[in-house]
Amino acid sequence: MGRKLINIVLFQASWFIAVLGAARGNDWYGPLAVALTLALHLVLIDNRRGELILLFAAGTLGFCFDTALSAAGIVTPRGHILPEPFSQPWMISLWLNFAATINVSLAWLKGRYLIAAVFGAVGGSCAYYSGALLGATLSVPDVLGIAILAVGWGIMSPILVWLAVRLQSRGDNS
């Protein structure tokens, strides 16, 4: 139970640091907080190879998804470290932060892909909407934008859960 609680607390703390940092023009707060979270996470996880593959996949998927959202004008993040419409490092760090929960506090989603889709659709769209309300984006997504976020996260979450299961079954992750 201790690892799960640490995982949840660090996830929430890093999410708020990233979002509030971006809202206040401190774009690197999130990546730094998530880097510290991931360092501790990787110390506590039994097999790091599979976890690193999962983190890389989540970061790549997140970068592509958020870049598409930005290009379509659905989400306009604050920060201009990378040129528009590319996803900003603080947003990519949130995908890594989320992926670090899949084998620990969200391990109950493994094998439950429909629940993972619903969880992702609701949680993902709410996270973007909440981040927008806190000022991390230039505008708040409208109803269509929230629906697109829900569909996207409803697809991405089970993919990441499936990948975590697959890596674990290969013996690459614990």
N, C-alpha and C positions, 0 to 999 in steps of 0.2 A: 504493500500500500504506500510505502514511503516514496518509491520511485514515481508512482502515478501522481501523487500530490505534488512532488517537485516538478514534474513534467507540466502539470496544469498551471501551477503558479508561474513558472518561467515562461510558458506560452503566453499567458495573459499579460504578464509584465512586459515582455518583449513586444507584443502587439501594441500596447498602449504607448510604449516608448517610440516605436516606429511611426505610428499614426500622429501622435502629438508632436513628435520631433518634426515630421514633414509639415504639419500644419503651422509650425512656428519657424519654418525655414532652416531647420537643422536636419537636413536630409540624411546625414551619416549616423545619427543617433540609432536609428532602427537597425541598419546593418551591423553596427558595433554591438548593440544589445543582443541581436540574434547570434552573432559570432560567439559571444560569451555563453549564451544558452546552448548553442550547438557543441561548444567545447565540453561543457559539463555533461551534456546529453551523451556525447560519444565516449566519455569516460565511464558513464554508468551503463551503457549498452554492452551486451555480451560480445557481439560480433559486429565489428565496425564496417566491414567490406560491403555487405548488403545495405546497411544503413546509408553509407556514402553514395551508393548507386541510387537508392531511393531519393536522397536529397538532391542529387544531380538531376534526376528525372523531374522532380517536382519544380526545381528552379527553372529548368528548360521549358517545361509545359507552362509554368506561370509566366515566364517572360513572353512566350508566344501568345498566350491568351490575353494578357494585359496589354501587350502591344497592339493586338487586334482591337481590343476594346477602346484603346486610346485613338487608334487610327479611325475608328468608326464614330468617335465623339461620344461614346457611352460613358467613359470614365476619363477624366482629365486630371491626372495626379499633379500635385505641386512638386516642384523640383525640376531642375533642368540639367542634371549631371550628364545624362545621355540626351541626344537630340530627339525632338518629337518625331514620330509618335512612340518611340521605344519606351518600354517599361523602365521605370526608375529603380535604382538599387534598393531603396527602402521598400518598394512593393515586392521585388523579387525575394527580399529577405523574409517577407511574410509567408511566402510559399514554402520556404525552407523551414520556417517556424512551424507551420501547419504539418509538414511532412514528419517532423520530429515527434509528433504526437501519435502517429498512426500505429507504431509498434509498442506504444506504452499506454497512454491514457485513452486512446481510441482503438486499442486492440480488440475491443468487443465488436467492432465493425467488420472484422475479418470474416470472410465468407458470407456476409450479409450485404450483398451488393445493392439490393433495392433500398434497404435502410440507409446505406452509405450515400446513395443518390439523393434520397430525401433529406438526410442530414446535411449533405453538401449544398443542396439547392437552398435550403432555409438558412443554414449557417453562413454560407459564402455570401449570399446576397445581403444578409443582415450585416455582415462584417463590412462590406463595401459601403453600404448605406450609412452605417454608424461612423465609419471613417470619414465619409463625406460630411456628415453632420458635425464632426469634430474639426473640420477644416482641412483635412488632408488632400482634398481634391478642390478643383476650382468651381465645381458645381455638384449638386446632388442629383443622382440618377432619377429620371422620371420612371413612370410605371413600366414602359417598354424596356428601359434600361435595366430595371430590377428583374424583369422577366428573363431578359437575355442573360443576366448574371446568374439567375437561378438555374437556367438550363445549362449554362456552361459549367457551373460548379456541380450540378447534378450529374454531369458526365465525368468531370475531372476527378471528383472524390472517389467513385468506385474504381476508376482506372488506377489511382494511386494505392487504394486498398488492395486491389488485385495484384499490383506489382509487389507490394510488401509481402503478400502471401506467397507469390511465386518465388521471390528471393529467399524467403524463409524455407520453402520446400526444397530449394536447391542447396540449402545449408549455408547460404551466404548471409543470413541474418538471424537474429534471435529476438 
